[in-house]
Amino acid sequence: MQSVAQYGRIVARAIAAGIHNEFQLKSPYDKPKEPLHFVSGVSGFSKSLSKSNHTKWTFGDDAYFISRNKVADVIGVADGVGGWRSYGIDPSTFPRTLMLACERMVRDGHFVPQSPANIIAAGYSEMLEQKVPTLGSSTACVVSLHREERTIYSANLGDSGFLVVRDGEIVHRSTEQQHYFNAPYQLTVPPPSLDTQWLSDSPDMAESSSFKVQDGDVLMLATDGLFDNLSEDMIVRSLVALHDHKDEERIQHAARNMADYAYQLSLDPDYMSPFAISACDIGINLSGGKPDDITCIVARVTHQSEIFL
């Protein structure tokens, strides 16, 4: 009888432990985390204009898109290669066409949020298959926020890029891709007569990454016109205040200030810009800002329940 009693006590303790564990599993601290979302603002300048007036999705030879569907928020930039003007080709057409194709695929749900490189590849493939090809070349960078996974997925080809700021520090960023100084990786559709005279890279060469984000993280996606004129410290100081602000007007204001700051420094002949410092590092005697088209998208990560969809 003693062994039966002992067995009974063991069973009772096991049942009690099971109930306790079940209670712990249902603790409110373990409830699923809310999906996250981008609240975005965009601004930029054309190097040929004194004001930031622009046609939709473009600033000079730069192009961008901001889109979303039921699963993800997606942003992207592309920087057209200005050298095509020497051949009578508008350098802004290629990046604008690429970004419009990417935006449409996102909006229609014809993409996998975890693979933004495939968005770039599909847009480029579409351009190659056109009966009348869109000639030119550009860099490309696309960032996708999967809301439920609370993760950003990125693909970057060339010297556009992005960074993520959390608690006043850069916690994640893209890697610049260049063949040599000031010659970034790029997607290209050349005319047959110039097929071998231009750099042309495969979309497969895009650097891909993923990163878990949090409410309050601030992401900046930009073309090289911004990165060549603003140091990382300057960028962080401009973005850190957004951690406590998620209204769209404040974020748009931050994007506008960032682009304006880069534009003003690009025209300063005495400023040692990041571009000039990089040139000096390889023996090129250069100083001043780098006049260029500038596109800046600022996106604050916030809970889905905090915005209206």
Helices and strands as residue ranges (DSSP letters): H 2-25, G 28-30, E 36-45, E 58-59, E 62-68, E 72-79, G 82-87, H 93-107, H 116-128, E 136-138, E 140-146, E 151-157, E 161-166, E 169-173, E 178-180, E 183-184, E 187-189, G 192-194, G 203-205, E 207-212, E 218-222, H 224-227, H 232-239, G 240-244, H 248-266, H 274-281, E 294-303, G 304-306
